[in-house]
Amino acid sequence: MSIDYGADVLGNLADLVLRAPKAELHLHIEGTLEPEMAFEIARRNGVPLPFVGPREMRQAYTFHDLQSFLEIYYTAAAVLRTEDDFHDLAWAYLQRARADNVVRAEIFFDPQAHTSRGISFETVVRGLTRAIERARVELQMSAALIMCFLRHLTQREAFETLEQALPFRQHFIGVGLDSGERNNPPERFTEVFSRCRLLGLHAVAHAGEEGPAAFVSGALDALKVERIDHGVRCLEDRALVARLMRERIPLTVCPLSNIKLRVFEKLSRHNLPKLLAAGLRASVHSDDPAYFGGYVNDNLRSSLTALPLTRDDAHTLLRNSLESSFLETSQKAPHLERLEEMFAR
């Protein structure tokens, strides 16, 4: 049963949630490229963009599905050429995340979007890891990389990318699967994920956003993933819901992304409260915040405003984010203790 909060109570809850420690587990670093930075990097690299300026670029962010978003996403990402570009991109994100009280960020990156343009894997990963190390020292913030395979490409190409990545194995903790779900079931990547698990890498996958609930099952069965990114369509399959609850599989939900890409018509119709009511291990994240209207605190604030979420729901979302991270238990503990103390007060 939901609580009808007054404005003052809702404001207090939102303030508490925004100040609380949290983990960002569903974030594409290329999706944090704000138009202003895109134009700045484009100028220094001599790369043309098909927009007059940042304002016109931002006005083009009206999407009718995932593919229409990806077309602009890859166009903007093409300005990234040098190690410094990737460092600057990640450093800008990490500062924003720390301001949102993100204590752990597990960041997706898409090497195939860059190596296909002649940018070396080394250039990408060294730039990103420089920013992560800088955040550790200057921001006292923990961050790690998850390398994603593009599902609209072939498994053979995914294996080629994995081979390019192996000399830099120490710089990423896991692999993921992203890009358009339509006609790209997770089973296409069974063998490459099996190889990655043998290498000791964590495994996650986008599933059940524009793809059906069956894609969530496929990611669990074929890829043996530990987390499902999105997963909002799982409610279409009762047996799957029971399995997700029984196995405590995290769902990294991105509300503003789901609205921008028309998964739900408006935020007030998002099924996040139903996911929580079903006992699922859902948490809130930002996906591609430069394109979808907000970083993690923006997603949390908007969700609290538009949806019938209780104080307990808010606490659960934050706790789930921390518990679902790939941090060691001992490293999670201080953040979880602080979260409990803040909500107890």
Buried (B, 14 or more C-beta within 10 A) or exposed (E): EEBEBEEEEBEEBBEBBBEBBBBBBBBBBBBBBBBBBBBBBBEBBEBEBEBEEBEEBBEBBEBEEBBBBBEBBBBBBBBBBBBBBBBBBBBBBBBBBBEBBBBBBBBBBBBBBBBBEEBEBBBBBBBBBBBBEBBEEEBEBBBBBBBBBBBBBBBEBBBBBBEBBEEBEEBBBBBBBBBBBEEBBBEBBBEBBEBBBEEEBBBBBBBBBBBBBBBBBBBBEBBBBBBBBBBBBBBEBEEBBEBBBEEEBBBBBBBBBBBBBEBBEEBEEBBBBBBBEBBBBBBBBBBBBBBBBBBBBBBBBBBBBBBBBBBEBBBBBBBBBBBBBBBEEEBBEEBBEBBEEBBEE
